[in-house]
């Protein structure tokens, strides 16, 4: 994944399982309400649009940068 920073609350290890569940869900935009370092969004984004949200300002910067790279 693009951002490999470990911190309390990271979903990096859970991201593949969450992406599998999302792949089985109804089509449409996915809201990643606690996006953090965008671990889930990175895996889901190739198949659907992802909206990221987090209380931390750094998370918005990470999401913005990943969007510009992709």
ChimeraX attribute file (.defattr): number of C-alpha atoms within 10 A of each C-alpha:
attribute: neighborCount
match mode: 1-to-1
recipient: residues
	/A:1	9
	/A:2	11
	/A:3	12
	/A:4	10
	/A:5	8
	/A:6	10
	/A:7	10
	/A:8	5
	/A:9	9
	/A:10	18
	/A:11	18
	/A:12	18
	/A:13	10
	/A:14	11
	/A:15	18
	/A:16	15
	/A:17	11
	/A:18	16
	/A:19	19
	/A:20	12
	/A:21	10
	/A:22	17
	/A:23	13
	/A:24	8
	/A:25	10
	/A:26	8
	/A:27	11
	/A:28	10
	/A:29	12
	/A:30	17
	/A:31	13
	/A:32	17
	/A:33	11
	/A:34	17
	/A:35	23
	/A:36	25
	/A:37	27
	/A:38	27
	/A:39	24
	/A:40	26
	/A:41	24
	/A:42	19
	/A:43	18
	/A:44	21
	/A:45	16
	/A:46	10
	/A:47	13
	/A:48	15
	/A:49	14
	/A:50	22
	/A:51	14
	/A:52	21
	/A:53	17
	/A:54	16
	/A:55	11
	/A:56	11
	/A:57	10
	/A:58	12
	/A:59	18
	/A:60	18
	/A:61	12
	/A:62	18
	/A:63	23
	/A:64	12
	/A:65	11
	/A:66	16
	/A:67	12
	/A:68	8
	/A:69	8
	/A:70	8
